[in-house]
Amino acid sequence: MTDWITTPVDARVLRGALDVEATEHGVLPHRLPARARRQFPDGYLAMVEAQPSGVRVAFRTGATAVELDVLPTKTVYPGAPATPEGLYDLVVDGRLTGRTTVTGGNVRTVDMTTGSMETTPGPPGTARFSGLTAGAKDVEIWLPHRETVELIALRTDAPVEPLPDRGRRVWLHHGSSISHGSNAAGPTEIWPAVAAARGGVELVNLGLGGNALLDPFVARALRDTPADLISIKIGINLVNTDLMRLRAFVPAVHGFLDTIREGRPEVPLLVVSPILCPIQEDTPGPLAPDFSGRQLSFRALGDPAERALGKLTLNVIREELARITAQRAAEDPNLHYLDGRTLYGEADFAELPLPDALHPDTAAHRRIGERFAEHAFHAKGAFAADND
């Protein structure tokens, strides 16, 4: 028999969440604040925002056994391959030491052609970790990046206290499904988590699948969230949703950056353009799912000739982001630009192709994260410690 100690799951033991909502089961971490959530245009954004990519339950303890009761909501897409079970990664003193899944939970069915959703209730489950080394240690349970997770109870066989401040800088990042985690296997394997570990920083990940769309409420969240470093990786969703034309894109980028600078005028701010994605380099959107092969893939429906009418492609996005950041950097020395193809380019695509023609796999996530850390955190990078 184990003498369990139950610790309330609240903001004191949560990292990477901007808000915590009380539910009938426990608490639900959110990656955007309530004010932003009231302005959401659809249920899909509400779903991806509540998927806790980069969120972890973090504490210091001498425990050798840990249990976390949760109610996950798992997403299925009819016609597409089954989504792998979400993983709970146990990180002890900075090292991945355990990994588990949780059975049961709700099931959310999403129709990719219409966007409709239907949720079937299911039972909660428990993520269990045992055999931890004795003695005081920093423990983090990274939550699944592709499942909504209501946190019910945290149990340990020794007392728990919040993690002390280790003096690590906070890196606030916003991006698309690639930053959200896309096809990465586990929550510590998404590229922002890889980069954060390499850079020795605390990650707050606002990667929102399909929703890096220059929304004003996201810019305000970036403005209002305390951070030492900020990056925004934008472009791919604007192309694959065919959301706006060049005339709207340029002032929207300026407005997004203006809003961030209202609250964080001197924080190092890195603008990152899209990684290589051959189907959209010179072909506008919209993008459509393709179920004709053995696995889900995507194809662009636009016509390259439509660039003359102001339609966006990845090459157009990169050209404009480079121009805008160079223009603004003349008066904003803490503003920087990084071409996403330095993280994943043609040679990488030849070696590690995008499995669905859009999203990188786990190996490519690792490479992107390592390269981001190399470019951003090195001695002359935008996030170099002596630049602060």
C-alpha positions, 0 to 999 in steps of 0.5 A, spaced: 500 500 500 502 506 498 501 512 502 498 517 497 499 525 498 494 529 494 496 536 491 491 540 488 492 541 481 492 549 480 497 555 477 502 553 482 504 547 479 502 548 472 507 551 467 506 553 460 498 555 460 496 562 460 489 561 464 486 555 468 479 554 468 475 550 473 471 544 470 466 539 473 472 534 473 478 538 475 481 544 471 482 545 464 489 549 462 488 554 456 493 557 452 490 563 451 486 567 456 479 568 457 478 575 453 481 572 447 477 565 447 470 570 447 473 572 441 474 565 437 470 565 430 469 557 431 470 551 435 476 548 431 480 554 434 477 553 441 479 545 440 486 547 439 487 552 444 485 547 449 490 542 447 496 543 452 502 543 447 508 545 451 504 545 458 506 541 464 505 539 471 511 541 474 513 541 482 519 539 486 518 532 490 522 527 493 517 522 491 518 515 487 511 514 485 507 519 481 500 519 479 496 524 475 488 523 474 486 526 468 480 526 463 482 526 456 478 528 450 481 525 444 480 527 436 478 522 431 478 524 423 473 520 419 477 517 413 484 519 416 488 514 419 487 513 427 491 518 431 496 515 436 494 515 443 497 522 447 503 521 451 505 523 458 512 525 458 516 525 465 522 529 465 526 529 471 531 534 473 531 536 465 531 529 463 526 524 459 525 518 464 518 516 463 512 516 458 505 513 458 498 513 455 492 514 458 486 509 456 479 512 456 476 519 455 472 523 451 472 522 443 471 528 439 469 526 432 471 532 427 469 532 419 475 535 416 470 537 410 465 540 414 468 542 420 463 539 424 464 536 431 461 531 435 463 529 442 462 522 445 463 522 453 468 517 456 471 515 463 477 518 466 484 515 467 490 515 470 498 517 468 502 513 472 510 513 474 513 509 479 521 507 480 523 514 481 530 515 484 529 517 491 531 524 494 529 531 492 528 533 484 525 537 479 519 533 476 515 535 470 509 531 466 508 534 459 501 533 457 499 530 450 500 536 445 494 533 441 489 532 446 485 536 451 486 534 458 482 536 464 486 535 470 483 531 476 488 530 481 495 529 483 498 524 487 505 522 490 508 518 495 512 524 498 510 532 499 510 536 493 512 544 492 512 548 487 518 549 483 523 554 485 525 560 480 531 557 477 533 564 473 531 561 466 528 566 461 521 565 459 520 564 451 514 565 448 512 562 441 507 563 437 506 559 430 502 554 426 500 546 427 508 545 426 509 549 432 503 546 435 507 539 434 503 536 428 506 529 427 511 529 433 510 523 437 511 526 444 510 532 447 517 533 449 519 532 441 515 538 438 520 542 435 519 548 440 520 543 446 527 541 443 529 548 442 527 550 449 531 544 452 537 546 448 536 554 449 535 553 457 529 557 457 522 556 460 517 555 454 510 558 453 508 555 446 502 558 443 503 554 437 495 553 434 494 548 429 491 551 423 490 558 426 497 562 426 493 567 422 495 574 425 489 574 429 489 581 434 487 577 440 493 573 439 497 579 438 494 582 445 496 575 448 503 576 446 503 583 448 500 581 455 504 575 457 510 576 461 516 574 457 524 575 456 524 572 449 518 572 443 518 569 437 512 568 431 512 563 426 507 566 421 505 564 413 503 557 412 496 558 415 495 564 411 497 561 405 493 554 406 487 557 408 487 563 403 485 568 408 487 574 405 491 577 399 497 581 399 494 588 400 491 585 407 497 581 409 502 587 409 498 592 414 496 586 418 503 584 420 505 591 421 499 591 426 501 584 429 508 587 431 505 594 433 501 590 438 506 586 441 511 592 442 505 596 445 507 592 451 514 589 450 517 594 446 524 592 448 524 584 448 528 580 443 522 579 438 524 574 432 520 573 426 520 566 423 518 565 416 515 558 413 519 552 413 520 549 406 513 546 403 513 544 396 506 544 395 505 551 397 512 555 395 509 558 389 502 555 389 496 559 393 491 556 397 486 553 399 489 547 401 485 540 401 485 534 405 487 528 400 484 521 402 486 518 395 492 514 398 494 510 403 495 515 408 492 522 409 496 528 405 494 535 403 494 538 396 494 546 394 488 548 390 490 555 387 493 557 381 500 559 381 498 565 376 494 568 381 500 571 385 499 576 380 492 578 383 495 578 390 494 571 392 499 569 397 504 563 397 510 561 401 515 565 397 511 571 397 510 571 405 518 570 406 519 576 401 514 580 405 516 578 412 524 579 410 522 586 407 518 588 413 522 586 419 528 590 415 524 596 415 522 596 422 529 594 425 532 600 423 528 603 429 527 597 433 534 594 434 531 588 438 527 585 432 530 580 428 528 575 422 529 568 420 528 565 414 524 558 415 528 554 410 534 555 414 531 550 419 528 545 414 530 546 407 530 543 400 536 538 403 532 536 409 526 535 405 530 530 400 532 526 407 526 527 411 520 528 407 513 531 410 509 525 411 503 528 409 506 533 404 505 539 410 507 537 417 514 534 419 515 528 423 519 527 429 526 526 426 524 533 422 521 536 429 528 534 432 532 537 427 528 544 426 528 545 434 536 544 434 537 548 428 532 554 431 536 553 438 543 554 434 541 560 430 537 563 436 541 562 442 548 562 439 552 568 441 550 572 436 543 570 435 537 574 437 536 570 443 543 570 446 543 571 453 548 577 453 543 581 448 538 582 454 
